[in-house]
Amino acid sequence: MSDSNQTHTVRFEPVGVEMSVEEGETVLEAAFRQGIAVMHGCKEGQCSSCKSLLVEGDVELKKYSTFALPDYEKESGHILLCRTLAYSDLTVELLNYDEDLMRRSIPVAEYDATVTSIAPLTHDIRLLEVELSRPLRFWAGQYVDLTMPSAGITRSFSMANPPDGERRLRFIIKKYPNGAFSSLLDDGLKPGDRLVAKGPYGTCFRREDQPGPMVLVGGGSGMSPLWSILQDHVESGEERPVRFFYGARARRDLFYLDEFADFAGRLPDFRFIPALSNAEPGDDWTGDTGFIHEVVSRRLREESLAGDIDAYACGPTAMIDAVIPALQMAGVEPERLFFDKFTQAVR
């Protein structure tokens, strides 16, 4: 292998974009560094969002999941950009790309952050607020990697606030019993603690100036990027029908109900549709029940919204995998379907 400081050129087809990649960094890291936004998801070889075709060049792939890149695809020249190290100049054919996305690229950078507050939203969801050393530019729906230097832990979290040019960021985070980061939100992390934020990442951000309806579908902490997208939409002054679906197990898993009621009163054609999959005795629930993909299917079939729908789905992988077909059956075109799978951390 060549000298580790050697730099190679990567050419992305069919868009004709060129960039440099240093040996030791992945093609995706190089793209982030230079503000070239290519499709990506987990950044860890788990989700296949950045799958592309190697047309020419020598590469090596870091460890990845064969669910994301089966052996037969690897043998036919497919690669995962987040796992690909270059050892020569490369030509790569992007299988999924979005010209709007590439136009709106923001270079990834690191920001010092200080915890300002941690507040409970439900029994297992927390609102974390941090203040950055300088403002972070991002699009509503994007995320950052947050590192806790004291514990050596890094996790990805979507911003819950709209991009307002301020230094303050908010994150809606679901606690997991053995979550290396989330378990410290109640016992460990406190105001004044230092964090490092790196970003922005993510392709599931609000597309502007679209006349058709907007459908938002979330579950758990998938509320975070959708809350950012909704607030950004409201502040933009755009008027379009909005349907916000949110799946939860029981009544105690719902939050921001007063805020949603306020939006319903202020927006011309807005509906918040929460659904409970395991309503408990005493919930006194008269709303929708069942899994959220079932509710999305039923409601969109009943309403038959006019115009091209832009759909945003954020939440656990199983939920997204069930919701995507439901949205497609409702007539959402693939290029207007944006999603963010919250994959479980592997580090």
C-alpha positions in Angstrom: 0.0 0.0 0.0 1.1 3.6 -0.7 2.2 6.3 1.7 -0.6 7.1 4.1 -0.4 10.8 3.2 -1.1 10.2 -0.5 -4.1 11.9 -2.0 -6.3 10.5 -4.8 -9.1 11.9 -6.9 -12.6 10.5 -6.8 -14.9 11.3 -9.7 -18.7 10.8 -9.1 -20.8 9.9 -12.1 -23.3 10.7 -13.6 -23.0 14.1 -11.8 -19.4 14.8 -12.9 -18.3 16.0 -9.5 -14.7 15.5 -8.5 -13.0 15.6 -5.1 -9.9 14.5 -3.3 -9.6 11.6 -0.8 -6.7 11.0 1.5 -5.5 7.5 2.2 -6.8 6.5 5.6 -10.1 8.3 5.2 -13.2 6.8 3.7 -14.7 8.2 0.5 -17.8 9.4 2.5 -15.6 11.1 5.1 -13.8 12.9 2.3 -17.1 14.0 0.8 -18.2 15.3 4.2 -15.0 17.2 4.7 -15.3 19.0 1.3 -19.1 19.7 1.6 -20.1 17.2 -1.2 -23.4 15.7 -0.1 -23.9 12.2 -1.3 -26.6 9.8 0.0 -25.8 8.3 3.4 -27.4 6.9 6.5 -25.7 5.2 9.4 -22.1 6.0 8.2 -21.1 2.6 9.7 -21.7 0.0 7.0 -25.1 -1.1 8.4 -27.8 0.5 6.2 -26.7 0.5 2.4 -27.8 4.2 1.8 -24.4 5.0 0.3 -24.2 1.9 -1.9 -22.5 2.8 -5.2 -20.8 1.1 -8.1 -17.0 1.2 -8.4 -16.3 1.8 -12.1 -12.5 2.1 -11.9 -9.8 2.1 -9.3 -8.3 0.2 -6.4 -10.1 0.1 -3.0 -10.3 -1.7 0.2 -13.5 -2.0 2.3 -13.5 -1.6 6.1 -15.7 -4.0 8.1 -19.4 -3.8 7.1 -22.6 -5.7 7.4 -23.4 -8.2 4.6 -27.0 -7.1 5.0 -25.9 -3.7 3.7 -23.7 -5.2 1.0 -24.2 -8.9 0.2 -21.2 -10.8 -1.2 -22.8 -11.1 -4.7 -23.1 -7.3 -4.9 -19.5 -6.8 -3.7 -18.4 -9.3 -6.4 -20.2 -7.2 -9.1 -18.3 -4.1 -8.1 -20.6 -2.5 -5.6 -19.1 -0.6 -2.6 -20.3 1.3 0.5 -18.8 4.8 0.4 -18.7 4.9 4.2 -16.4 1.8 4.3 -14.3 2.5 1.2 -10.6 3.4 1.4 -9.0 4.5 -1.9 -5.6 3.3 -3.1 -5.7 5.0 -6.5 -7.8 7.5 -8.4 -11.4 6.3 -8.5 -14.5 6.6 -10.7 -17.7 5.9 -8.8 -21.2 5.7 -10.2 -23.7 7.0 -7.7 -26.8 4.7 -7.7 -28.8 7.2 -5.6 -28.3 10.9 -5.8 -30.2 14.1 -5.4 -29.1 17.2 -7.3 -30.9 19.4 -4.8 -29.0 17.7 -2.0 -25.7 18.2 -3.8 -26.5 21.9 -4.4 -27.2 22.4 -0.7 -24.1 20.7 0.7 -22.6 22.0 4.0 -19.1 21.0 4.9 -18.9 18.9 8.1 -17.0 20.5 11.0 -16.4 20.0 14.8 -17.9 22.3 17.4 -17.2 22.5 21.1 -20.5 22.2 23.1 -21.6 22.7 26.7 -24.7 21.0 28.2 -27.2 23.6 29.3 -30.2 21.5 30.4 -31.7 18.0 30.4 -35.4 17.6 30.9 -37.9 14.7 30.8 -40.5 14.6 28.1 -41.8 11.1 28.9 -40.7 8.3 31.2 -38.0 7.3 28.7 -37.5 10.3 26.4 -35.3 13.3 27.3 -34.8 16.8 25.8 -31.0 17.6 25.8 -30.0 21.2 25.2 -26.5 22.2 24.4 -24.7 25.5 23.5 -22.1 25.5 20.8 -18.9 27.6 20.6 -20.2 29.0 17.3 -23.4 28.6 15.3 -23.9 25.4 13.3 -25.4 25.8 9.8 -27.7 22.9 9.0 -31.0 22.0 7.3 -34.1 21.0 9.3 -34.0 17.2 9.7 -30.2 16.8 9.8 -28.2 15.4 12.7 -24.8 15.6 14.4 -22.5 13.1 16.1 -22.2 14.0 19.8 -19.1 12.9 21.6 -18.8 12.7 25.4 -15.0 13.0 25.7 -15.0 12.0 29.4 -16.5 8.6 28.5 -15.1 8.2 24.9 -18.7 7.7 23.6 -20.1 9.0 20.3 -23.7 8.8 19.2 -25.7 10.4 16.4 -28.7 12.6 17.3 -31.0 14.7 15.1 -31.6 18.3 16.0 -35.1 19.1 17.3 -34.8 22.8 16.8 -35.1 24.6 13.4 -31.9 26.1 11.9 -32.2 29.6 13.3 -28.5 30.6 13.2 -28.3 30.4 17.0 -25.6 28.5 18.9 -28.2 26.5 20.9 -29.1 22.9 19.8 -31.9 20.7 21.2 -32.1 16.9 20.8 -35.1 14.6 21.7 -33.4 11.4 22.8 -34.9 8.0 23.8 -33.3 6.3 26.8 -32.2 2.7 26.6 -31.4 0.7 29.7 -28.0 -0.2 28.4 -27.5 2.8 26.2 -23.9 4.0 26.6 -24.9 7.6 26.0 -28.6 7.8 26.7 -28.3 6.0 30.1 -26.2 8.9 31.3 -28.9 11.5 30.6 -30.4 11.0 34.1 -27.3 10.0 36.0 -24.0 11.2 34.7 -24.4 14.1 32.3 -25.2 17.5 33.8 -25.3 21.2 32.9 -21.8 22.5 32.3 -20.4 19.2 31.0 -18.4 19.4 27.7 -19.4 17.7 24.5 -18.1 17.8 21.0 -20.6 18.1 18.1 -19.6 17.1 14.6 -21.8 17.7 11.6 -24.2 18.3 9.9 -25.1 14.9 8.5 -28.2 13.5 6.9 -30.2 13.7 3.7 -33.7 13.6 5.3 -34.1 17.4 5.5 -37.0 19.6 4.5 -37.3 20.3 0.8 -38.5 23.9 0.3 -41.0 25.5 -2.1 -42.9 22.3 -2.8 -46.6 23.0 -3.4 -48.0 19.5 -2.5 -48.9 18.0 0.8 -46.2 17.1 3.4 -46.5 13.9 5.4 -44.4 13.3 8.5 -44.2 9.9 10.1 -42.3 9.2 13.3 -41.9 6.9 16.3 -39.8 7.3 19.5 -37.0 9.8 19.1 -37.9 10.1 15.4 -39.9 13.0 16.7 -36.6 15.0 16.9 -35.9 15.7 13.2 -39.6 15.9 12.4 -40.1 18.5 15.1 -37.3 20.5 13.5 -38.8 20.1 10.0 -42.3 21.1 11.2 -41.1 24.2 13.0 -38.9 25.2 10.0 -42.0 24.8 7.7 -44.1 27.0 10.0 -41.4 29.7 10.1 -40.9 29.6 6.3 -44.5 30.9 5.8 -45.2 28.2 3.2 -48.8 27.0 3.1 -49.4 23.3 2.3 -51.4 20.5 3.8 -49.4 18.8 6.6 -50.2 15.4 8.2 -48.0 14.4 11.1 -48.3 10.7 12.2 -46.6 9.5 15.4 -46.6 6.0 16.6 -46.3 5.2 20.4 -47.1 2.2 22.6 -49.2 3.8 25.2 -50.6 7.2 26.3 -47.6 7.8 28.5 -45.3 7.8 25.5 -46.9 10.8 23.9 -45.6 14.4 24.5 -45.9 17.9 23.0 -49.7 17.4 22.7 -50.4 21.1 23.7 -47.8 22.3 21.1 -49.4 20.2 18.4 -52.9 21.6 19.3 -51.4 25.1 19.0 -50.0 24.2 15.5 -53.4 22.9 14.5 -55.0 26.2 15.5 -52.4 28.3 13.6 -51.9 26.3 10.4 -54.5 26.3 7.6 -54.5 22.5 6.9 -52.6 20.6 9.6 -53.4 17.4 11.5 -51.5 15.6 14.1 -52.4 11.9 14.2 -50.9 9.9 17.1 -51.6 6.2 17.2 -51.2 3.7 20.1 -50.1 0.1 19.4 -50.5 -1.1 23.0 -53.0 1.2 24.8 -53.1 0.5 28.5 -56.1 0.2 30.8 -56.7 3.7 32.1 -55.3 5.4 28.9 -58.9 6.5 28.1 -57.8 6.6 24.4 -60.2 7.5 21.7 -57.7 8.2 18.9 -56.2 5.8 16.3 -54.9 2.4 17.4 -52.5 -0.1 15.7 -49.1 0.2 14.3 -48.3 3.5 12.7 -47.8 2.1 9.1 -51.4 0.7 9.3 -52.7 4.0 10.4 -50.8 5.9 7.7 -52.2 3.5 5.1 -55.8 3.9 6.3 -55.7 7.6 6.8 -54.0 8.5 3.5 -56.4 6.2 1.7 -59.4 7.9 3.3 -58.1 11.4 2.6 -56.6 11.0 -0.9 -54.6 14.3 -0.6 -54.3 16.2 -3.8 -50.9 16.9 -5.3 -47.5 15.3 -5.1 -46.7 14.3 -1.5 -43.4 14.9 0.1 -43.0 12.3 2.9 -40.5 12.2 5.7 -40.2 9.1 8.0 -37.9 9.0 11.0 -37.6 6.3 13.6 -36.5 2.7 14.3 -35.5 0.5 11.3 -38.5 -1.9 11.7 -40.9 1.1 11.7 -39.3 2.7 8.6 -39.3 -0.7 6.7 -43.0 -1.0 7.3 -43.9 2.7 6.6 -42.0 3.0 3.3 -44.3 0.5 1.4 -47.4 2.1 3.0 -46.3 5.5 1.7 -45.5 4.2 -1.7 -49.0 2.5 -1.8 -50.4 5.9 -1.0 -48.8 7.3 -4.1 -45.6 8.9 -2.8 -43.0 8.8 -5.5 -39.6 7.3 -4.6 -37.8 10.6 -5.2 -40.2 12.4 -2.8 -39.7 9.9 0.0 -37.1 10.9 2.6 -36.3 8.7 5.6 -33.8 8.4 8.5 -33.4 4.9 10.0 -32.3 5.1 13.6 -30.0 2.1 13.6 -28.6 0.8 16.8 -25.0 1.9 17.6 -22.3 -0.7 16.9 -19.5 1.0 18.7 
